[in-house]
Amino acid sequence: MVDKRQARSRRARQTRARIAGTGTVRLTVHRSNCHIYAQVIAGDGAKVLTSASTVEPEVRQALKNGGNIKAAAEIGKRIAERARQLGIEAVAFDRSGYKFHGRVKALAEAARAAGLKF
């Protein structure tokens, strides 16, 4: 019997294996009940190039709640801006086994709107 966590980690492993084959930079997302985190990771997976999350002090002041769609959209915009400052235009989106729905979808759409291609 496979539980929810095992199923999500299996989906995440499959996605990461597919992305690793291409060797492209990846935008990975992690969500908890209270916060959402995004990282841009190098193609070889060895180094985090930039990150954004709702636990950053300036984001916490601006947003009342870090675990909603509005917060996810703000993090998507911030991660796209930071990646573009590093000269990164295109990434592979790694949703870490989460469904492309709700907060994950809001983050992805905000990153696309801010100029990141995936």
C-alpha positions in Angstrom: 0.0 0.0 0.0 1.5 3.3 -1.1 0.6 6.4 1.0 0.4 10.0 -0.1 4.0 10.9 0.7 5.5 7.9 -1.1 3.4 8.6 -4.2 4.4 12.3 -4.3 8.1 11.4 -3.8 7.8 8.8 -6.7 6.3 11.4 -9.0 9.0 13.9 -8.0 11.8 11.3 -8.7 10.3 10.6 -12.2 10.2 14.3 -13.0 13.7 15.0 -11.8 15.1 12.0 -13.8 13.4 13.4 -16.9 14.8 16.9 -16.3 18.3 15.6 -15.4 18.5 14.0 -18.8 18.2 17.4 -20.5 20.7 19.1 -18.2 18.7 22.3 -18.1 18.4 24.7 -15.1 15.3 23.8 -13.1 12.8 25.8 -11.1 11.7 23.6 -8.1 8.8 24.3 -5.8 8.1 23.1 -2.3 5.0 23.9 -0.4 3.9 23.5 3.2 0.7 24.5 4.8 2.0 27.9 5.9 4.7 28.8 3.3 5.8 28.2 -0.3 9.4 28.0 -1.5 11.0 28.2 -4.9 14.6 27.6 -6.0 16.5 27.8 -9.3 18.9 24.9 -9.3 21.9 24.4 -11.7 21.6 21.8 -14.5 23.8 19.3 -12.7 21.8 19.7 -9.5 24.9 20.6 -7.5 24.1 24.3 -6.7 21.2 26.5 -5.9 21.5 29.6 -8.1 18.8 31.7 -6.4 15.7 31.2 -4.2 12.6 33.0 -3.0 10.1 32.1 -0.3 7.4 33.5 2.0 9.7 33.2 5.0 11.8 36.2 3.8 11.3 39.2 6.1 10.2 41.6 3.4 7.7 39.1 2.0 6.3 38.4 5.5 5.7 42.1 6.1 3.9 42.5 2.7 1.7 39.4 3.0 -0.6 38.5 5.8 -0.6 34.8 5.0 2.2 32.9 3.3 0.1 29.8 2.4 -2.3 31.1 -0.1 -2.5 31.7 -3.9 -1.7 35.4 -3.6 1.6 34.6 -1.7 2.5 31.9 -4.3 2.0 34.4 -7.2 4.3 36.9 -5.4 7.0 34.3 -5.0 6.7 33.3 -8.6 7.2 36.9 -9.6 10.2 37.3 -7.3 11.9 34.1 -8.4 11.5 35.0 -12.1 13.0 38.5 -11.5 16.0 37.0 -9.6 16.6 34.4 -12.3 16.5 37.0 -15.0 19.1 39.1 -13.1 21.4 36.1 -13.3 20.8 35.8 -17.1 18.5 32.8 -16.9 15.7 33.0 -19.4 14.5 29.3 -19.6 14.1 26.7 -16.9 12.5 23.3 -16.5 9.6 23.4 -14.0 9.9 20.8 -11.2 6.7 20.8 -9.2 8.2 18.2 -6.8 5.3 15.7 -7.3 2.6 18.3 -6.4 -0.4 18.6 -8.7 -0.3 21.6 -11.1 -3.2 23.2 -9.3 -3.8 26.0 -6.8 -0.6 27.5 -5.3 1.8 25.6 -7.5 -0.1 26.7 -10.6 -0.2 30.3 -9.4 3.5 30.4 -8.8 4.2 29.0 -12.3 1.9 31.4 -14.0 3.3 34.4 -12.2 6.9 33.3 -13.1 5.8 32.9 -16.8 4.2 36.4 -16.7 7.4 37.9 -15.3 9.4 36.5 -18.3 10.6 33.1 -17.3 10.1 30.5 -20.1 9.2 26.8 -19.3 
